[in-house]
Amino acid sequence: MEILIFQTDIKSAENVAILEPIFNNHADILNWSVDLEDIDKVLQIEANAGLTKNTVIELGKAHDFAIEILAD
């Protein structure tokens, strides 16, 4: 298992609800959350090793969300 951290433009609980079925039904995503209080709207994903950062970015892009790798 690995933890992936991203900066997003997810702004509300309604946005989270749009992504919920996509992330919940993805075979490699074990758990995920979005911190709407953080300035970077941090998306944290616990995933199987097979999930790539690019896959997460593309999943967001397909639903009009900007998801980027969060710099350390």
Stockholm file with secondary structure:
# STOCKHOLM 1.0

chainA/1-72         MEILIFQTDIKSAENVAILEPIFNNHADILNWSVDLEDIDKVLQIEANAGLTKNTVIELGKAHDFAIEILAD
#=GR chainA/1-72 SS CEEEEEEECCCSHHHHHHHHHHHHTCTTEEEEEEETTSTTCEEEEEECTTCCHHHHHHHHHHTTCCEEECCC
#=GC SS_cons        CEEEEEEECCCSHHHHHHHHHHHHTCTTEEEEEEETTSTTCEEEEEECTTCCHHHHHHHHHHTTCCEEECCC
//
